[in-house]
Amino acid sequence: MAVGLQTFETLRDASAAVGRDPSARFLGGGTLLVRALNEGTADFSTLVRCTDRILTEVRASGSRVRIGAGVTMEAILASRDLAFLHPAARTVGGPAVRAQATVGGNLFAPPPYGDFTAALLALDARVSVQSGYSPRDMPLDELLRTRDTMGRSIVSGIEVARPRDARSFRFLKVSRVRPKGVSLLTVAARLEDSAGRLSGVRVAYANMGPAPMRAAAVERALEGRRLERPVVEAAAAVAVDGCSPPTDAIASAWYRREVLPVYLSRLLLGGA
Ligand SMILES: Cc1cc2nc3c(=O)[nH]c(=O)nc-3n(C[C@H](O)[C@H](O)[C@H](O)COP(=O)(O)OP(=O)(O)OC[C@H]3O[C@@H](n4cnc5c(N)ncnc54)[C@H](O)[C@@H]3O)c2cc1C
């Protein structure tokens, strides 16, 4: 099947082009879309790319950082402003994949992918979305809940607050093949405290459902409490609430449910 490539200088024009053509897909770094083409499984006949600089910029201002959706994992690893995201970016594929894989593409990558997105979710990221000619902002978890119906929109960037200190943001990707195997499951957590009690807790998973997700029951079990063993045990007891993990070549859904509480506890207790 012949596939056309259209290039636009502005996000508005690229978004309008994706919006008018149901068979068009927005092209990030192409690690998934071009692989689908090579494997003959592409369900699109047009790829739309955009050269707008906004997609590849990283802007840090005070405690907040805006990352263009076209920024690659390799570029994140080269940025000192984004050092807190290095542990997550480093786990995405091998060097060749990281040189192409974008932040925006990771938001739409199906299981077993989406490791970087779990980190962004735990940081309470907001996304800027362009639908046709209209831009809007929304929480990342809202985008992820509706991403299958968002095919006509382009994400232009993601904004996060830097964690207060390195210990308060934790990330764990569990895989059977190291260093670059795909994820069995991924857990990320923001654990900031106020006077010794957890405040504004965020816990997120990848590969425990059809898209990266927040672990709302775990967040509730931790919020306002001290990070001590009985509290961690209470959080682990509700770790799989709301999860519907996949069964794939890496592991069964049953196995993922069994091991998630163990890895969550290790991450929370700091021994991951
Ligand atoms: C060998 C290999 C290993 C991999 N390992 C990992 C891994 O360990 N962890 C992991 O998380 N992923 C992994 N991936 C998956 C993938 O490389 C990453 O998820 C990557 O971040 C996807 O980004 P991309 O720019 O290449 O996406 P593309 O292939 O360009 O696009 C993927 C999807 O996202 C959409 N999209 C892209 N950008 C945007 C945007 N700005 N707005 C709206 N939609 C957009 C596209 O339309 C398409 O539907 C791997 C892939 C391969 C081939």
The ligand as an SDF file (V2000), in Angstrom:
LIG
                    3D

 53 58  0  0  0  0  0  0  0  0999 V2000
   12.2530   -2.0660   19.4490 C   0  0  0  0  0  0  0  0  0  0  0  0
   11.3210   -1.1650   20.2170 C   0  0  0  0  0  0  0  0  0  0  0  0
   11.4600   -1.0710   21.5910 C   0  0  0  0  0  0  0  0  0  0  0  0
   10.6230   -0.2300   22.3310 C   0  0  0  0  0  0  0  0  0  0  0  0
   10.7660   -0.1580   23.6670 N   0  0  0  0  0  0  0  0  0  0  0  0
    9.9460    0.6480   24.3960 C   0  0  0  0  0  0  0  0  0  0  0  0
   10.0760    0.7230   25.8150 C   0  0  0  0  0  0  0  0  0  0  0  0
   10.9390    0.0880   26.4190 O   0  0  0  0  0  0  0  0  0  0  0  0
    9.2180    1.5350   26.4910 N   0  0  0  0  0  0  0  0  0  0  0  0
    8.2560    2.2680   25.8640 C   0  0  0  0  0  0  0  0  0  0  0  0
    7.5030    2.9950   26.5260 O   0  0  0  0  0  0  0  0  0  0  0  0
    8.1120    2.2120   24.5220 N   0  0  0  0  0  0  0  0  0  0  0  0
    8.9280    1.4200   23.7750 C   0  0  0  0  0  0  0  0  0  0  0  0
    8.7720    1.3280   22.4190 N   0  0  0  0  0  0  0  0  0  0  0  0
    7.6380    2.0050   21.7910 C   0  0  0  0  0  0  0  0  0  0  0  0
    7.9600    3.3880   21.2000 C   0  0  0  0  0  0  0  0  0  0  0  0
    9.2630    3.4180   20.6680 O   0  0  0  0  0  0  0  0  0  0  0  0
    7.8610    4.5040   22.2190 C   0  0  0  0  0  0  0  0  0  0  0  0
    6.6760    4.3550   22.9690 O   0  0  0  0  0  0  0  0  0  0  0  0
    7.9050    5.8810   21.5690 C   0  0  0  0  0  0  0  0  0  0  0  0
    7.9350    6.8870   22.5840 O   0  0  0  0  0  0  0  0  0  0  0  0
    6.7820    6.1640   20.5860 C   0  0  0  0  0  0  0  0  0  0  0  0
    7.0460    7.4510   20.0490 O   0  0  0  0  0  0  0  0  0  0  0  0
    7.2060    7.7440   18.4750 P   0  0  0  0  0  0  0  0  0  0  0  0
    7.4850    9.1930   18.3670 O   0  0  0  0  0  0  0  0  0  0  0  0
    8.2120    6.8620   17.8390 O   0  0  0  0  0  0  0  0  0  0  0  0
    5.7560    7.3600   17.9780 O   0  0  0  0  0  0  0  0  0  0  0  0
    5.2060    7.1920   16.4780 P   0  0  0  0  0  0  0  0  0  0  0  0
    5.5330    5.8250   15.9800 O   0  0  0  0  0  0  0  0  0  0  0  0
    5.6070    8.3520   15.6360 O   0  0  0  0  0  0  0  0  0  0  0  0
    3.6390    7.3020   16.7920 O   0  0  0  0  0  0  0  0  0  0  0  0
    2.9970    6.3770   17.6680 C   0  0  0  0  0  0  0  0  0  0  0  0
    1.5410    6.8310   17.8450 C   0  0  0  0  0  0  0  0  0  0  0  0
    1.5130    8.0700   18.5500 O   0  0  0  0  0  0  0  0  0  0  0  0
    0.8390    9.0660   17.7750 C   0  0  0  0  0  0  0  0  0  0  0  0
    1.5500   10.3220   18.0140 N   0  0  0  0  0  0  0  0  0  0  0  0
    2.8720   10.5680   17.9380 C   0  0  0  0  0  0  0  0  0  0  0  0
    3.1510   11.8180   18.3210 N   0  0  0  0  0  0  0  0  0  0  0  0
    1.9710   12.4000   18.6050 C   0  0  0  0  0  0  0  0  0  0  0  0
    1.5770   13.7040   19.0300 C   0  0  0  0  0  0  0  0  0  0  0  0
    2.4650   14.6910   19.2540 N   0  0  0  0  0  0  0  0  0  0  0  0
    0.2590   13.9660   19.2120 N   0  0  0  0  0  0  0  0  0  0  0  0
   -0.6770   12.9940   18.9940 C   0  0  0  0  0  0  0  0  0  0  0  0
   -0.3600   11.7350   18.5970 N   0  0  0  0  0  0  0  0  0  0  0  0
    0.9410   11.4480   18.4020 C   0  0  0  0  0  0  0  0  0  0  0  0
    0.9520    8.6000   16.3290 C   0  0  0  0  0  0  0  0  0  0  0  0
   -0.0580    9.1470   15.5050 O   0  0  0  0  0  0  0  0  0  0  0  0
    0.8240    7.0930   16.5140 C   0  0  0  0  0  0  0  0  0  0  0  0
   -0.5330    6.7360   16.6710 O   0  0  0  0  0  0  0  0  0  0  0  0
    9.6200    0.5060   21.6590 C   0  0  0  0  0  0  0  0  0  0  0  0
    9.4790    0.4140   20.2640 C   0  0  0  0  0  0  0  0  0  0  0  0
   10.3240   -0.4070   19.5590 C   0  0  0  0  0  0  0  0  0  0  0  0
   10.1690   -0.4720   18.0590 C   0  0  0  0  0  0  0  0  0  0  0  0
  1  2  1  0
  2  3  1  0
  2 52  2  0
  3  4  2  0
  4  5  1  0
  4 50  1  0
  5  6  2  0
  6  7  1  0
  6 13  1  0
  7  8  2  0
  7  9  1  0
  9 10  1  0
 10 11  2  0
 10 12  1  0
 12 13  2  0
 13 14  1  0
 14 15  1  0
 14 50  1  0
 15 16  1  0
 16 17  1  0
 16 18  1  0
 18 19  1  0
 18 20  1  0
 20 21  1  0
 20 22  1  0
 22 23  1  0
 23 24  1  0
 24 25  2  0
 24 26  1  0
 24 27  1  0
 27 28  1  0
 28 29  2  0
 28 30  1  0
 28 31  1  0
 31 32  1  0
 32 33  1  0
 33 34  1  0
 33 48  1  0
 34 35  1  0
 35 36  1  0
 35 46  1  0
 36 37  1  0
 36 45  1  0
 37 38  2  0
 38 39  1  0
 39 40  1  0
 39 45  2  0
 40 41  1  0
 40 42  2  0
 42 43  1  0
 43 44  2  0
 44 45  1  0
 46 47  1  0
 46 48  1  0
 48 49  1  0
 50 51  2  0
 51 52  1  0
 52 53  1  0
M  END
$$$$
